Amino acid sequence: MSSPVATSDTWGISATTFLMAYLVIAAAVWVAAARARRVIADRRGDRPVPDLTSRPHEVAYLNDGADLAVYSALSSMHRTGAIVTAGRGNVRASGPAPVGADALEQAIHRTAAVPVPRHRLRFHRPVADVLAEIDRRLTDAGLLLTADERHSIRQIGRWMLAVAGLGLVRLLSELANARPAGPLLLALLLVTGVALVHLSVAPRRSRLGDRTLARLRREQHDLAPEMRTDRTAHGATSAALAIGVFGMSALWACDPVFADQLAARRVPAASGGRCGD
């Protein structure tokens, strides 16, 4: 009786066949994970889209967090003369708080009774408390994800981590049998990288928050940095809203001198941007 012919392939599967199947599995898991992450981010997506145009600093927080909210408030207060720079990167209050100042502007005004570095403002207790309240409001409104939702999104990264584990076992088996495994190693590195990103990164905004910000950008397109707007027609609130909706490029377009005095992160505005000039 003849003996069975021994295969030279690890696990009885050729390297090429395994690699193709592995890539298909990784792609399928990546698509499933993306859909699962999207579902979590859209759990409260059936809520009506709120109108935030009267709350520009909350728009800024929704757009890019606490730092942009502080820049938005400083821009508004600078326009009313309630805040001036005190050396590059520092601000101080000038005169009384502006009439109609919201909670964030009032907190900044109290904190800046003496010169304070702009980048430290958000960490002072009065300002930090107001920023935390803004975070709670936006989260309760479904515009920002809760800590539990973000944790759930990150945990989906375990799916791709399992795929990486399969690739690692196969790679070790190939190396143990002294077989070349360069393409599999590259695929494993790619899958591992995706897994690590999924495990460590979760969106801050919900899909409702993304839709709200997109709607504001459409509705407030006249405040975009690349648009020329009339300073007499757009006051402090509109300047703050421009920063909230369009980010730091709007600050540099609106008031490049003030932005430079704040030592703000430079984001060049589109050619011709004046934002209120």
C-alpha positions as CSV (number, residue, x, y, z in Angstrom):
1,M,0.0,0.0,0.0
2,S,1.4,3.4,-0.9
3,S,1.8,6.0,1.8
4,P,0.0,9.3,1.5
5,V,2.0,12.1,-0.2
6,A,3.0,14.8,2.4
7,T,2.1,18.3,1.4
8,S,4.7,21.0,1.6
9,D,2.1,23.7,2.3
10,T,1.5,25.0,5.9
11,W,-1.9,23.7,7.1
12,G,-2.4,22.1,3.7
13,I,-3.1,25.6,2.2
14,S,-0.7,27.2,-0.2
15,A,0.8,30.6,0.8
16,T,-1.0,32.3,-2.1
17,T,-4.4,30.8,-1.4
18,F,-4.1,31.7,2.3
19,L,-3.0,35.2,1.6
20,M,-5.9,35.8,-0.8
21,A,-8.4,34.3,1.7
22,Y,-6.8,36.4,4.5
23,L,-7.2,39.6,2.6
24,V,-10.8,38.8,1.8
25,I,-11.5,38.1,5.5
26,A,-9.8,41.3,6.6
27,A,-11.8,43.3,4.1
28,A,-15.1,41.8,5.2
29,V,-14.3,42.4,8.8
30,W,-13.2,46.0,8.0
31,V,-16.5,46.7,6.3
32,A,-18.6,45.0,9.1
33,A,-16.7,47.0,11.7
34,A,-17.2,50.3,9.9
35,R,-20.9,49.6,9.7
36,A,-21.1,48.7,13.4
37,R,-19.2,51.8,14.4
38,R,-21.5,53.9,12.2
39,V,-24.6,52.4,13.8
40,I,-23.4,53.3,17.3
41,A,-22.5,56.8,16.2
42,D,-26.1,57.1,14.8
43,R,-28.0,55.7,17.7
44,R,-29.7,59.0,18.4
45,G,-29.8,60.1,14.8
46,D,-33.6,60.3,14.7
47,R,-33.6,63.5,16.8
48,P,-34.3,66.8,15.2
49,V,-31.3,68.8,14.2
50,P,-31.0,71.7,16.7
51,D,-30.4,75.3,15.7
52,L,-27.2,76.5,17.3
53,T,-26.7,79.7,15.4
54,S,-27.4,81.8,18.5
55,R,-24.8,79.8,20.4
56,P,-21.6,80.2,18.4
57,H,-19.2,79.0,21.2
58,E,-21.2,75.7,21.4
59,V,-20.8,75.4,17.6
60,A,-17.1,75.9,18.0
61,Y,-17.0,73.2,20.7
62,L,-19.0,70.8,18.5
63,N,-16.6,71.5,15.6
64,D,-13.2,71.1,17.4
65,G,-13.5,71.0,21.1
66,A,-12.7,73.3,24.0
67,D,-9.8,75.2,22.4
68,L,-11.8,76.4,19.5
69,A,-14.7,77.4,21.8
70,V,-12.2,79.6,23.7
71,Y,-11.0,81.2,20.5
72,S,-14.5,81.8,19.5
73,A,-15.3,83.6,22.8
74,L,-12.0,85.6,22.7
75,S,-12.8,86.8,19.2
76,S,-16.2,88.0,20.2
77,M,-14.9,89.7,23.3
78,H,-12.0,91.3,21.4
79,R,-14.5,92.9,19.0
80,T,-16.4,94.4,21.9
81,G,-13.2,95.6,23.6
82,A,-13.7,93.3,26.7
83,I,-10.5,91.4,26.0
84,V,-7.1,92.7,24.9
85,T,-3.8,91.0,24.4
86,A,-1.1,91.5,27.1
87,G,2.0,90.4,25.3
88,R,2.1,87.7,22.7
89,G,0.0,84.7,23.8
90,N,-1.5,86.4,26.8
91,V,-4.9,88.1,27.3
92,R,-6.4,90.3,30.0
93,A,-9.9,91.7,30.6
94,S,-10.5,95.3,29.6
95,G,-13.3,97.1,31.3
96,P,-16.6,95.4,32.2
97,A,-17.9,92.2,30.7
98,P,-19.8,92.9,27.5
99,V,-23.5,93.3,27.7
100,G,-25.2,90.0,26.9
101,A,-22.1,88.0,27.4
102,D,-22.8,84.3,27.7
103,A,-21.4,82.1,30.5
104,L,-18.2,81.2,28.7
105,E,-17.4,84.9,28.0
106,Q,-18.2,85.8,31.6
107,A,-15.9,83.0,32.9
108,I,-13.1,84.1,30.6
109,H,-13.5,87.7,31.7
110,R,-13.3,86.8,35.4
111,T,-10.3,84.6,34.8
112,A,-8.5,87.3,32.8
113,A,-8.7,89.9,35.5
114,V,-5.0,89.6,35.5
115,P,-3.0,88.6,32.4
116,V,-3.3,84.9,31.6
117,P,-1.7,82.8,28.9
118,R,-4.4,82.0,26.2
119,H,-3.5,78.3,26.1
120,R,-4.1,78.0,29.9
121,L,-7.6,79.6,29.9
122,R,-9.5,76.4,29.3
123,F,-7.9,74.8,32.4
124,H,-8.9,77.5,34.9
125,R,-11.8,76.4,37.0
126,P,-14.5,78.9,36.0
127,V,-13.8,78.4,32.3
128,A,-13.4,74.6,32.7
129,D,-16.8,74.4,34.4
130,V,-18.5,76.2,31.6
131,L,-16.8,74.1,29.0
132,A,-17.9,70.9,30.8
133,E,-21.5,72.2,30.9
134,I,-21.3,72.9,27.1
135,D,-20.1,69.3,26.6
136,R,-23.0,67.9,28.7
137,R,-25.5,69.9,26.7
138,L,-24.2,68.8,23.4
139,T,-24.0,65.2,24.5
140,D,-27.6,65.3,25.9
141,A,-28.7,66.8,22.6
142,G,-27.2,63.8,20.8
143,L,-24.6,65.9,19.0
144,L,-21.6,64.4,20.9
145,L,-21.1,60.7,21.7
146,T,-21.2,59.6,25.3
147,A,-18.1,58.0,26.9
148,D,-19.9,54.6,26.8
149,E,-20.7,55.0,23.1
150,R,-17.1,55.9,22.3
151,H,-15.9,52.9,24.4
152,S,-18.2,50.6,22.4
153,I,-16.9,52.0,19.1
154,R,-13.3,51.4,20.2
155,Q,-14.1,47.8,21.3
156,I,-15.1,46.9,17.8
157,G,-11.4,47.1,17.0
158,R,-11.2,43.7,18.6
159,W,-12.7,42.2,15.5
160,M,-9.8,43.3,13.4
161,L,-7.4,42.3,16.2
162,A,-8.7,38.8,15.9
163,V,-7.9,38.8,12.2
164,A,-4.4,40.0,13.1
165,G,-4.1,37.1,15.5
166,L,-5.0,34.6,12.8
167,G,-2.4,36.2,10.5
168,L,0.2,36.0,13.3
169,V,-0.4,32.3,13.9
170,R,0.0,31.6,10.2
171,L,3.1,33.7,10.0
172,L,4.8,31.9,12.9
173,S,3.9,28.6,11.3
174,E,5.5,29.6,8.0
175,L,8.6,30.8,9.8
176,A,8.8,27.6,11.8
177,N,8.8,25.7,8.5
178,A,11.4,28.0,7.1
179,R,9.1,29.2,4.4
180,P,9.1,32.8,3.0
181,A,6.3,34.9,4.3
182,G,7.0,38.5,3.1
183,P,3.6,39.2,1.6
184,L,1.8,37.8,4.6
185,L,4.0,39.9,6.9
186,L,3.0,43.1,5.0
187,A,-0.7,42.1,5.2
188,L,-0.4,41.4,8.9
189,L,1.2,44.8,9.5
190,L,-1.6,46.5,7.7
191,V,-4.3,44.6,9.5
192,T,-2.6,45.2,12.9
193,G,-2.4,48.9,12.1
194,V,-6.1,49.1,11.3
195,A,-6.9,47.2,14.5
196,L,-4.8,49.6,16.6
197,V,-6.5,52.6,15.1
198,H,-9.9,51.2,15.7
199,L,-9.0,50.3,19.3
200,S,-7.6,53.8,20.1
201,V,-9.7,56.2,18.0
202,A,-13.4,56.9,18.3
203,P,-15.3,60.0,16.8
204,R,-16.2,62.7,19.2
205,R,-19.2,63.8,17.2
206,S,-22.2,61.7,16.5
207,R,-23.6,61.4,13.0
208,L,-26.3,63.9,14.1
209,G,-23.5,66.3,15.1
210,D,-21.8,65.8,11.8
211,R,-25.1,66.6,10.0
212,T,-25.7,69.7,12.2
213,L,-22.2,71.0,11.4
214,A,-22.6,70.4,7.7
215,R,-25.9,72.2,7.7
216,L,-24.4,75.2,9.5
217,R,-21.6,75.3,6.9
218,R,-24.2,75.4,4.1
219,E,-26.4,78.0,5.8
220,Q,-23.5,80.3,6.9
221,H,-21.5,80.0,3.7
222,D,-21.3,83.8,3.6
223,L,-19.1,83.7,6.8
224,A,-16.6,81.3,5.2
225,P,-13.0,82.6,5.2
226,E,-12.9,82.7,1.4
227,M,-15.9,85.0,1.3
228,R,-15.7,88.8,1.5
229,T,-18.2,90.0,4.1
230,D,-19.1,93.4,5.4
231,R,-17.7,94.1,8.9
232,T,-20.5,96.6,9.5
233,A,-23.1,94.0,8.8
234,H,-21.5,91.2,10.8
235,G,-20.7,91.9,14.5
236,A,-19.1,90.0,17.3
237,T,-21.6,87.1,17.3
238,S,-21.1,86.5,13.6
239,A,-17.3,86.6,13.9
240,A,-17.6,84.0,16.7
241,L,-20.0,81.9,14.6
242,A,-17.6,82.0,11.6
243,I,-14.8,80.6,13.8
244,G,-17.2,78.1,15.3
245,V,-18.4,76.8,11.9
246,F,-15.2,77.1,9.8
247,G,-12.4,76.8,12.5
248,M,-9.1,78.5,12.9
249,S,-8.9,79.6,9.3
250,A,-11.8,82.0,10.0
251,L,-10.0,83.5,12.9
252,W,-6.9,84.2,10.7
253,A,-9.2,85.6,8.0
254,C,-11.2,87.8,10.4
255,D,-8.4,89.3,12.4
256,P,-4.9,88.1,11.5
257,V,-3.3,90.6,13.9
258,F,-5.3,89.4,16.9
259,A,-4.7,85.8,15.9
260,D,-0.9,86.4,15.8
261,Q,-1.0,88.2,19.1
262,L,-2.8,85.1,20.6
263,A,0.0,82.9,19.2
264,A,-2.8,80.9,17.6
265,R,-2.0,77.9,15.4
266,R,-1.7,79.3,12.0
267,V,-4.2,78.1,9.4
268,P,-3.9,80.1,6.2
269,A,-7.2,81.3,4.8
270,A,-8.2,81.0,1.2
271,S,-7.1,83.8,-1.1
272,G,-9.3,86.9,-0.6
273,G,-10.7,85.8,2.7
274,R,-11.7,88.8,4.8
275,C,-14.4,87.6,7.1
276,G,-15.9,90.9,8.1
277,D,-13.5,93.4,6.5
